[in-house]
Amino acid sequence: METMVKFTPERQDELIGLCQNLIRTRSYSGEENEVVDKIKAVCLELGYDEVKVDKYGSVIGHIKGKRPGPRLLFDGHLDTVPVPEPADWTHEPFGGEIHAGKIYGRGASDMKGAVAAMICAAAYFGRDSGRDFAGDLYVVGSVHEECFEGVSSRSVSEQIKPDYVVIGEASNCNVKRGQKGRAEIVVETFGKPAHSANPHKGINAAYKAARLVEQIQQLPMAHHPVLGDGILELTDIKSSPYPGASVVPDYCKMTYDRRLLVDETSSSVIKPILDLIVTMQQEDHEFKANAYYAKGREQCYTGTVIGGERYFPAWLLDEQDEYVQKVLQALRETGLDPEITHYDFCTNGSHYAGEAGIKTIGFGPSLENLAHTIDEYIEIQQLISAARGYYAISNAILGQAGAGKRAGGLGRDLSALFNSV
C-alpha cells in the first residue's frame, strides 16, 4: 500500500522543468559555475533554509528540522563528460528535448535527472512536514566527480558530517549497497638510448616493458562473493622518445586500470607489482622499473586546485543493515519495487563509505549503461519515481512527515526563474 504523498501534475511539471534546465546548462568538469548559480537560486526559491558553495564549487542546500536528529545527505554530481561530436546526436546535446516520454541531453542520466529529483523531493518534504522532523536534510551538487570520484566529497563531509548518504547515480531505481573501487597505476621501465642501427649499445625500455606486462598479466586477482573479481587491465602504453625514429627508447610508461574489492588497501593492491619488479631486477641487472598510483590535478571554477592520488576504495553495506532495510521498506511503501544490488562503476561513495565509513546507499533514476552515451536520456517516469523515492527516504530517516498537510504543488511558476538565472 502506498503511504507517501502523491506527486501532483504540478509537482511533476516543476521537476521535469528543472531537469530540462539543468541539462541545458553545459557543465563540463571545472566549468560547473553556471549550473551551480542556477541551483542556488532554485533552492532558495523552493524554500531551502540555507544554500552555500564550498571551496571546490560544490553547492550545498540545507533544510533544517525543528528537532535534533540525524543528518541525511543526498549527493549528485553536476559535471558531465564532454560531447566531442554534437553532430552525431539525433537530439541537441544541451537541448533538454522531450520525445516519447524521455528527456534527452548530456547529463540526463549522469546525473542531472537525479539532482533535479533530489532538489525537488527535499523541498516538498520540508514543505509538507512543516519542518516538523528530527534532523537535517542536505542536497549536494558536487563537482569534478568525472575526474576524481569522491575527492570533492571530502570537503562536503568535513562540513556536514552526515550520518547517512544517498548517492543518486543511475540505478534503475534499485537500491545499491556497494561498488567496486578504482585505482590508476602507473608502471615505468627505464633503459638506455642508442641509435637503432646499433641497438646493442642501448637498453630498450620497450622490451623490458613487454616482459613486465606479460608477468603482470599472470598476477592472481582476489575474488569477493558479492562484488566479483578484482581487475587489473592495461589501458595505455607509450615509449619515449616518441616518435622514436632511429632511436632505442630509454623510457616506457604503462597505465593500468585496477578495479578494487573491499578489504583491499592502497598498499596491498600495488605490492604484488612492486614485488614482481624486485624479482625481475634480481634476474636481470639491466632491468629497472617502478610502479606508483597516478596523481591528478585540476583547477576548479572557484580557482581552487583539486587533486590527489587516483585511488578510490570499494565499499559494501550488509544487505541486512538497518539503513538498507529501512530504505528498502520506505521505497516499497511508496509503490516502488526495488532490488538490492551494487554498482559496477565507481561513485562518490568511494569517499563517503569507502574512506569516511559513513552509511551509504545508491538510489537513482535511469539505466546505468546510458551514462556517457550518444543521445543520453532519462525516462520521465523514472525521474518521477526517483523523486518519490527520495521523499520516502527522507521521511523514513528523519521522521514521519505530515504528508496530509499539503500534497499540492508549490503554487509558483519557476519558468521565469529558470530563464533568468
N, C-alpha and C positions, 0 to 999 in steps of 0.2 A: 504494500500500500504506500502511495506517495504521501509524504508528510511535509515536504518542503513547499515554500512559496512558489506559485506559478510565475513563469516569466511571461508577462503580458506581451501583446504585439508591440506596444510602445517600447517596452524594455528591449525586446528583440531588435527593433529598428535602431535603438540607440547603440546597442552592441555591434550590430552589423556596420553601422556608420563609422564607429570608432575603428573597427578593424580595417575598413577600407582606407580611412585617412592615415592610419599608421603605415599601411603598405605604400601609400602614395608619397610618403616621405622617405627618400633614399637614406639609408643609414649603414653604410659600409663601416667596418671596424675602424675606429679613430675618427669617424665622421657622424657620430650619433647626436650631435648637439641639437639639430632641428627637431628630431623626433622627441628628444628629452624636453625641449621647450614646450612642445605640444602636449606631452603627457602632464607636465607640471600644471599647465592651465586647465586641462580637462579634469585632473584630480581635484583641484581647488573648486572648480565649478560643480563637481559632483559631491562636494561636501566633506572631503578629507580634512582632518584636523591639522595636518602638517604635511608639507612636501618640501624635500630638500635634495640637494645634489652633492655627492661626495667628491673626494679629490680626483678620482678617476673619471667622474662624469656619470656614474650610475644615479638614477633618480629613485628616491625612496618616498613612498606615500604611506602615511600613518593614520589609522583610525583608532581612537582610544576608547576602551570600555570604561564603564563607570566604576567597575570593581577590579581589584587586583587579580591577576591570573597569569596564565602562560602567554608567551609571545609566539605568535604564528606568522610565518613569513612565506609569502608566495614569490617565487623567483622566476623571471623570464628575461632572456637576453634580448637586446634591441638591435645588435649588429647583425648584418647578414653577409653572406659571401657575395662577391661581385656578380654582375651579369656581363660576361665577356662579349657575347654576340646577341644583342637585343633582336636582331633580325630573325634569329632562329625561333623566337617565341611567336605563338599564334595570338596570344593576348599581350597587351602592353605590360612590360615587367613591373612598372610602377603606376599602373592604372587602377588597381583595385576593382577591376571589372567583374560583374556578376553574370554568370551564364549557367543555366541548368542547375541552379542551386549551389553553385560553387563560386567562391571569391578567388580570383586569380592575381598573382603577383609575387615578386621576390619577397620572401619572408612570411608569406601567408601561413605556411605550416611551421616554418623555422624562424621565429616563432611569434610573429606579431598577433596572430589569432589568439594564442594563449594569453598574451599580455593584455589584449583588449578584454578578454573574458575575465581575467583576474581583476582588472581595474573596475569593471562594472559590477562584478559579483560582490566585491568588498564594499563598494558604495551602497549597493542595495541592502546588503546585510546590515551595515551600520545604520542606514535609514530605517529599515523595518524594525530593528530591535530597539530603536531609540537610544542606542549606545548602552543598553542595559545588558551587557555581557561582561564576563570576567576575563580581563587580559588586554592584549594589544594585537592589532591586526596590521601587518605591513605588506605592501606590494612593492617589489623592487624590479625596475627595468635596468638590467645590468649591461655593461659594455664589455667589448673585447673578448667575448666568450669564444668566438670563432678562432681567435689566435691562442688564447690561454684559458682552457676550461677551469674555472674556479679561482683564478688569480685575483680578478677584481672583486670576487665574492669575499675575499679575506677582509677587505675594508668594511664591507657591509656587515659581516657577522661580528666584527670588533665593535661596531657602533650599536647594533641591535641586540646582540647576544640572544638569538632566538632559541626557543625550546623545541620548536617543530618547524620543518621546512617542507614546502611542496614545490618541486621542480616541474615547470609547465611544459617541458619538451614533449613532442608528439608521442602519444601512447595509445592512440585509438580509443581513448577514454578508459583504458585499463589502468590498474594500479601497478606501478613499477617499484620493486623493493630493493633494487640494487643495479649495479652495472659493472662491467669490466673497466679497469683503469687504462691509462695510455701513457707511454713514455717514448721519447725520441732519443735514440742512442747513436752517437757519432763514433765511428771506428776509423782510425787513421793508420796507414802504413807509410814508412819512410825509406827512401832509397838513396841513390847517388846518381846525379845526372851524368850523361855522356852522349856523344854523338851516336846516333843509331847505326852508323856504319862500323862503329867499334863498341858494340854493346857489352863486351866482356870487361870494359873499363868502368862500367857503371853498375848500379844495383837497381833493377827495375821494380819500382814500388807497386806497379800494377800486378806483376807476377806474384809478389808477396801477398797482395790483397786477394788475388784469386785463390791462393791456398787457404788464406784465413777465412774467406767466405765459405769455402767448402767445409771447413771444420765447424764453423758457427752453425751451419745448416744441420749438423748432426747433433747439436746440443738438445737434450731432452727438455720438454716443457711440462710444467706442472698441470694438474687437472683439478677442477673443482666440480662437485656434483651438481651444482646449480648453474654456475657461470660457464662451465665447459673448460676447454683447453686454453692455456696461455698461448700467445702468438708472438713470434719473432720473425719479421719479414723484411728483407732487403728492399728498400724503396728508391734508393738513389746511389749512384757511384760515379765518381769523377776523378780523373788523374790530372796532374799538373806537371809541367805547363800544358795549358790547353788553349788552342790546338797545339799538338805536340809534334809537328813535322820535324823529322830528323833528330829528335831528342828522346833519350831514355827518360821516362818520368821518374822524378825523385820523390813524388808525394801522391798519395791516393786517399780519397775521403769517401767513406760509405755511410749512409744513413739507414738506420733500422727503425721500423715501427714495432713497438713492443706493447702488446695488449696484456694488461695485468690482472691478476686474481687477488682476492682478499688474502690477507696474511703474508703477501709478498711485500718486501720493503725495497727502498732505493738501493741499499747495499746488497741485498740478496739477489736482486734482479741482474745487476751488472757484474757481480762476482764471477759467474761462470765464464764470461767473455774475458775478463782480466786474467783469470787462472789459465785460460787457453793461450793467451798471449805469452804468459810466462813460460808455459811448456814449450811453445814453438820457438821462443828465444833461446831456450836451453838446447834445442835440437839444431838450431841454425844461427850461428853467430852474426850473420848479416841481417837477420830478421829483426826489425824494430817496428813496434806498433803501440797504439794507445786507444783507450776507449773511455768515453765520458758522456754524460747527459747533455744534450743540446740546451742552449740558453736562448731565450727570446727577449727582444726589447723593442717596444713600440711606443709611440707618443700618443697620448690621449688628446681628445679635442680640448681638454682643460689646460693642456700644456704639461701636465704631469707625465712622467715616463713610467710605463708599466712593463714589467718583465719578470723573468725568473727562469728557473730550471724547468725544462719540459718533462716533468714527472707528475702525473695526475693519478692518484691512487684509486683503486677499486673500493666498493662498499656494498654491503648487503645486510638488510634487516631480516630478522627471523620472520617467517610467514605468520607465526602466531603472536608476534609482538603486539602489544596493546594498541599502539598507534596505527599499525597496519590494519588491524581488525576494526578499530573504531572508524577509520576512513572507509573501509570496505562496507561496513554496515550503513554508514551515512549515505554513501552513493547508492546503495541498493534501495534505501528508503525513499530516495528522491526519484526512483524509477529507472535508474541505470543498472546494468548487469555486467560489472567489470570482472575481468580475470586478474589474478595476481601473477605477474611475470617480472621480467627485468629488461633493462635496456641493453642493446648490443653495441651502443656507442657511448662516448664519453660526454658528461654533462657537468654543470656547476656543482652537482652533488659530490664531485671529487673533493671539493673543499668542505662543504657543509658536513657531509657524512664521513668522507674518507680521511680528511685532515682534522676537522674540529670535533668529530664524534657526535654531531647533532642528529637527532632522529629525523630522517628524511625519506620521503616517498616521491615518486614521479606520477603525475597525472596531467595529461594534456590532450587537446583535440588533434585530430588528423592522423594520417598514416605515417609511420616512421620513415618509409622509403621515399617520401615526397621531398625531403629536405635537399636543397642544392640542385634541384632538377629544373629543366626547361618546362615552362608552363606550370610552375608550382601553384598549388591551390589549396584551399581548405573548404570542406563542405560546411554549409551554413548550419545544418542540423548538428554537426559535431561541435561547432562553435557554441551553439546554444546549450548543448548538453554539458560542455565543459564549464560554462558559466554557472549552470545549475549545480554542477559538482563542486565547484569552488565555494559556492554559497553553502552547500551542505556540509563541507569540511569545516568551514568557519563556524557553523552552528554546532557541530559535533565537538570541536576542540575548545571553543571559547564559551559555550553555554547556549542554552536554548533561546533563540531569538524570538521576538514577538511577531511571528510571521503573519498573524492575523491583523496586526495593527495597520499595515499598509502594504497591500500587494500590488498596487498600481505602479505606473511609471513615475519618473521623477518630475514629470509635469513641465519639462523645459525642452526647447528645441536647441540642440547643440550644433546644428549645421553651421550657423553663423560663427560660432566659436572655432570650429574645425577650420573653416576657410580663412579666418583672420589670424590664426597663430602662425 
